[in-house]
Amino acid sequence: MQTDKELDARGLNCPLPILKAKKALADMVSGQTLKIVATDGGSVRDFQAFAKQTGNDLLHQESTGGEHITVLKRR
């Protein structure tokens, strides 16, 4: 999946992946996509809740090899 920006949140624990994603999304324009790669297992649920709370679209999530990939679309 092609994205506009990628955030490496590997090795970071909650709440840092969410905080870094929030900052990255603030610098983006509406409709752009952000790919986040995290190793914190809780990030999957965290990003689902984050998308609902902020109105950003959760486009994709997958977990492979201990990495959790989330793609968000800026509202």
C-alpha positions as CSV (number, residue, x, y, z in Angstrom):
1,M,0.0,0.0,0.0
2,Q,1.4,3.4,-1.0
3,T,1.4,6.0,1.8
4,D,2.4,9.6,2.0
5,K,4.5,9.3,5.1
6,E,6.0,6.6,7.3
7,L,6.5,6.6,11.1
8,D,9.0,4.2,12.7
9,A,7.7,3.5,16.2
10,R,9.7,0.3,16.7
11,G,10.9,-0.1,20.3
12,L,8.5,2.5,21.7
13,N,5.9,1.6,24.3
14,C,2.5,3.1,24.9
15,P,1.7,6.0,24.7
16,L,4.7,7.0,22.5
17,P,3.5,5.5,19.2
18,I,0.2,7.3,19.5
19,L,1.8,10.6,20.5
20,K,4.2,10.4,17.6
21,A,1.4,9.5,15.2
22,K,-0.7,12.4,16.4
23,K,2.2,14.8,15.8
24,A,2.9,13.4,12.4
25,L,-0.8,13.7,11.4
26,A,-0.9,17.3,12.5
27,D,1.8,18.1,9.9
28,M,-0.1,16.5,7.1
29,V,-3.0,17.7,5.0
30,S,-6.5,16.2,4.8
31,G,-6.6,13.0,2.8
32,Q,-2.9,12.1,3.2
33,T,-2.0,8.7,4.6
34,L,0.4,7.7,7.4
35,K,1.9,4.3,7.9
36,I,3.0,3.5,11.4
37,V,5.3,0.5,12.2
38,A,5.3,-0.4,15.9
39,T,6.5,-3.3,18.0
40,D,4.2,-2.6,21.0
41,G,1.5,-5.2,20.9
42,G,-1.0,-2.8,22.5
43,S,-0.6,-0.4,19.5
44,V,-3.2,-2.4,17.5
45,R,-6.0,-1.6,19.9
46,D,-4.6,1.8,20.7
47,F,-4.7,2.9,17.0
48,Q,-8.3,1.6,16.6
49,A,-9.4,3.7,19.6
50,F,-7.3,6.7,18.4
51,A,-9.0,6.6,14.9
52,K,-12.5,6.6,16.5
53,Q,-11.6,9.4,18.9
54,T,-10.0,11.7,16.3
55,G,-12.1,11.0,13.2
56,N,-9.1,9.8,11.2
57,D,-9.8,6.8,9.0
58,L,-8.2,3.5,9.9
59,L,-7.4,2.1,6.5
60,H,-5.3,-1.0,7.3
61,Q,-3.8,-3.0,10.1
62,E,-1.6,-6.1,10.0
63,S,0.8,-7.9,12.3
64,T,3.8,-9.9,11.0
65,G,7.0,-10.9,12.6
66,G,6.4,-9.0,15.8
67,E,5.7,-5.7,13.9
68,H,2.3,-4.1,13.9
69,I,1.6,-2.0,10.8
70,T,-1.2,0.6,10.9
71,V,-2.2,2.9,8.1
72,L,-4.3,6.0,8.9
73,K,-5.8,8.6,6.6
74,R,-5.8,12.2,7.8
75,R,-9.3,13.6,8.3
